[in-house]
Amino acid sequence: MAFVLPDLPYAKDAFGEILSAETFDYHHGKHHNAYVTKANELIAADPSLAGKSLVELIRTAKGGLFNQVGQIWNHTFYWLSLSPQKKQPGGPLLDLITQGFGSVDGLVEKLKAEAVGHFASGWAALILKDGKLAVTSYHDADTPVAHGDAPLLILDIWEHAYYIDYRNRRPDYAERLLKDAIDWDFVALNLDGQGASRADQPG
C-alpha cells in the first residue's frame, strides 16, 4: 500500500487574504505531494520497508527517507492545525495555556518568537511535555514524532509556506495564522497524547 496525499480539511480559498488558494496549490498540491511521491519511490526500492506506517518509518528511517516521511507527517498535521474560522481555546486547554503562558496572547507571542527566531527552514510547535505545554521548533524535516514529543499544533516556517502571500515577512505570516487561523478545537483534542496518530498513515 502506497502513501497518499491527504485531502485538505477545507477549501483552498477558505482563508481569504490569510492564505491564498495559490499558496495551497503550490504548498499542498506540489510540495506536500512531492514528499509523498518520493517516499513511495524509496519504499518501493526496499522491500523491508513495506507495510510500515508513516510514524513507524519516522522513528526508524534515516537520511532521505526520513526527510520525506517526516515532511509528509508535518504537513498533514499542519493542515489539521489550521482553521478558516477564527476560534478560541477553552476548557482544560485554556487552563494549561494560562498556567504556562499567562494568557492566549502570551502563548501566541511565544510561538511567534519561536517561529521568527528559528534560523532557516523548519517547524514551530506547541507540545505537551510532562503534563505542561511547551513551545519548541524543529529543523528542516525533523518532527515531534521522532523525539517522542506529544504534538498539539505545528506551524510551517519553510519559505514555501508563506512566500507567495507574505514574501519574506515571516513575522507577519506567523502572527496572522496564530491569531486568526488556528484550530484550537483540534489542538485540544491532542491533549490526550494521541496527536501523532491523527497525521499517521498505514503502510
C-alpha positions as CSV (number, residue, x, y, z in Angstrom):
1,M,0.0,0.0,0.0
2,A,1.4,3.4,-1.0
3,F,1.1,6.6,1.0
4,V,-1.3,9.1,-0.4
5,L,-1.6,12.9,-0.4
6,P,-4.4,13.6,2.1
7,D,-7.2,15.9,1.2
8,L,-7.2,19.4,2.7
9,P,-9.9,19.6,5.5
10,Y,-11.2,22.8,3.9
11,A,-11.5,24.5,0.6
12,K,-8.3,26.1,-0.9
13,D,-9.9,29.5,-1.0
14,A,-11.4,29.3,2.6
15,F,-8.7,31.5,4.2
16,G,-9.1,34.6,2.1
17,E,-6.2,37.0,2.4
18,I,-4.6,35.0,5.3
19,L,-3.5,32.2,2.9
20,S,-4.4,32.2,-0.8
21,A,-5.6,29.4,-2.9
22,E,-2.4,29.8,-4.9
23,T,-0.4,29.0,-1.8
24,F,-2.4,25.9,-1.2
25,D,-2.0,24.9,-4.9
26,Y,1.8,25.0,-4.5
27,H,2.2,24.1,-0.9
28,H,-0.2,21.2,-0.7
29,G,-0.6,20.3,-4.4
30,K,3.1,20.4,-5.3
31,H,5.4,20.4,-2.2
32,H,3.4,18.0,0.0
33,N,2.7,15.8,-3.0
34,A,6.3,15.7,-3.9
35,Y,7.2,14.3,-0.5
36,V,4.6,11.6,-0.9
37,T,5.8,10.6,-4.4
38,K,9.4,10.4,-3.3
39,A,8.7,8.5,-0.2
40,N,6.8,5.9,-2.2
41,E,9.7,5.6,-4.6
42,L,12.2,5.0,-1.8
43,I,9.9,2.4,-0.1
44,A,9.3,0.6,-3.4
45,A,13.0,0.1,-3.8
46,D,13.4,-1.5,-0.4
47,P,11.0,-4.5,0.3
48,S,12.0,-4.5,4.0
49,L,10.1,-1.2,4.4
50,A,6.8,-2.5,3.0
51,G,3.8,-2.3,5.4
52,K,5.4,0.2,7.9
53,S,3.2,3.1,8.8
54,L,4.3,6.7,8.4
55,V,5.1,7.1,12.1
56,E,7.0,3.7,12.2
57,L,9.2,4.9,9.4
58,I,9.8,8.3,11.0
59,R,11.0,6.5,14.1
60,T,13.4,4.1,12.3
61,A,14.4,5.8,8.9
62,K,17.4,7.9,8.3
63,G,18.6,10.2,5.6
64,G,16.5,10.8,2.5
65,L,13.6,8.6,3.6
66,F,13.4,10.2,7.0
67,N,13.2,13.6,5.3
68,Q,10.3,12.5,3.0
69,V,8.2,10.8,5.6
70,G,8.9,13.5,8.2
71,Q,7.6,16.1,5.8
72,I,4.5,14.1,4.9
73,W,3.6,13.9,8.6
74,N,4.5,17.5,9.4
75,H,2.5,18.9,6.5
76,T,-0.6,16.8,7.3
77,F,-0.5,17.9,11.0
78,Y,0.0,21.5,9.9
79,W,-3.2,21.4,7.7
80,L,-5.1,20.0,10.6
81,S,-3.8,22.7,12.9
82,L,-5.4,25.4,10.8
83,S,-9.0,26.7,10.6
84,P,-10.5,29.2,8.2
85,Q,-12.9,30.3,11.0
86,K,-11.3,32.1,13.9
87,K,-11.5,30.1,17.1
88,Q,-10.5,30.5,20.7
89,P,-9.2,27.9,23.1
90,G,-11.3,26.9,26.1
91,G,-11.6,24.2,28.9
92,P,-8.6,22.3,30.0
93,L,-6.5,23.6,27.1
94,L,-7.1,27.2,28.2
95,D,-6.2,26.3,31.8
96,L,-2.9,24.9,30.6
97,I,-2.2,28.0,28.4
98,T,-2.9,30.3,31.4
99,Q,-0.7,28.3,33.7
100,G,2.2,28.1,31.2
101,F,2.0,31.5,29.4
102,G,-0.3,33.7,31.4
103,S,-2.8,34.1,28.6
104,V,-3.6,33.1,25.0
105,D,-1.8,36.3,23.8
106,G,1.2,35.2,25.9
107,L,1.3,31.8,24.1
108,V,0.8,33.4,20.7
109,E,3.8,35.8,21.3
110,K,5.9,32.8,22.5
111,L,5.1,30.8,19.4
112,K,5.6,33.7,17.1
113,A,9.0,34.4,18.7
114,E,10.0,30.7,18.2
115,A,8.8,30.8,14.6
116,V,10.6,34.0,13.7
117,G,13.8,33.2,15.7
118,H,14.2,29.8,14.1
119,F,17.1,30.0,11.7
120,A,16.3,28.8,8.1
121,S,13.7,26.1,7.4
122,G,11.7,24.2,9.9
123,W,8.6,24.0,12.2
124,A,7.5,25.8,15.3
125,A,5.4,23.7,17.6
126,L,3.3,23.5,20.7
127,I,3.8,20.2,22.5
128,L,2.7,18.6,25.8
129,K,5.7,17.6,28.0
130,D,5.3,16.2,31.5
131,G,1.8,17.5,31.7
132,K,2.7,21.0,30.8
133,L,2.7,23.0,27.5
134,A,6.0,23.8,25.9
135,V,7.0,25.7,22.8
136,T,9.8,24.4,20.6
137,S,10.9,24.1,17.0
138,Y,12.4,21.5,14.7
139,H,14.9,22.0,11.8
140,D,14.2,21.0,8.2
141,A,12.2,17.8,8.1
142,D,12.5,16.9,11.8
143,T,9.3,16.3,13.6
144,P,8.0,15.8,17.2
145,V,7.2,12.2,16.4
146,A,10.9,11.4,16.1
147,H,11.5,12.6,19.6
148,G,8.5,11.1,21.4
149,D,7.0,14.6,21.9
150,A,3.2,14.9,22.1
151,P,2.3,17.4,19.4
152,L,-0.6,19.8,19.9
153,L,-0.1,22.1,16.9
154,I,2.6,22.8,14.4
155,L,3.4,25.8,12.2
156,D,5.3,25.5,8.9
157,I,8.1,28.1,8.7
158,W,9.7,26.9,5.5
159,E,9.7,29.8,3.0
160,H,7.3,27.9,0.6
161,A,4.6,28.1,3.3
162,Y,4.4,31.9,3.2
163,Y,6.4,33.4,0.3
164,I,3.5,33.8,-2.2
165,D,1.3,35.7,0.3
166,Y,3.9,37.3,2.6
167,R,7.1,37.4,0.6
168,N,10.0,37.5,3.2
169,R,7.7,38.6,6.0
170,R,7.8,35.5,8.2
171,P,6.7,37.5,11.3
172,D,3.5,38.7,9.6
173,Y,2.7,35.2,8.4
174,A,3.3,33.7,11.9
175,E,1.3,36.4,13.7
176,R,-1.7,36.2,11.3
177,L,-2.0,32.5,11.5
178,L,-1.5,32.2,15.2
179,K,-4.0,35.0,15.9
180,D,-6.7,34.2,13.3
181,A,-6.3,30.7,11.8
182,I,-5.5,28.1,14.4
183,D,-8.0,25.3,15.0
184,W,-7.9,25.3,18.8
185,D,-10.5,22.5,18.9
186,F,-8.0,20.3,17.1
187,V,-5.3,21.4,19.5
188,A,-7.5,20.5,22.5
189,L,-8.2,17.0,21.0
190,N,-4.4,16.3,21.1
191,L,-4.2,16.8,24.8
192,D,-4.8,13.0,25.1
193,G,-1.3,12.5,23.7
194,Q,-2.6,10.9,20.5
195,G,-1.8,13.8,18.2
196,A,0.7,11.7,16.2
197,S,-1.9,9.2,15.1
198,R,-4.0,12.0,13.5
199,A,-1.4,12.5,10.8
200,D,-0.3,8.9,10.5
201,Q,-1.0,6.6,7.5
202,P,-0.8,2.8,7.4
203,G,1.9,1.4,5.2
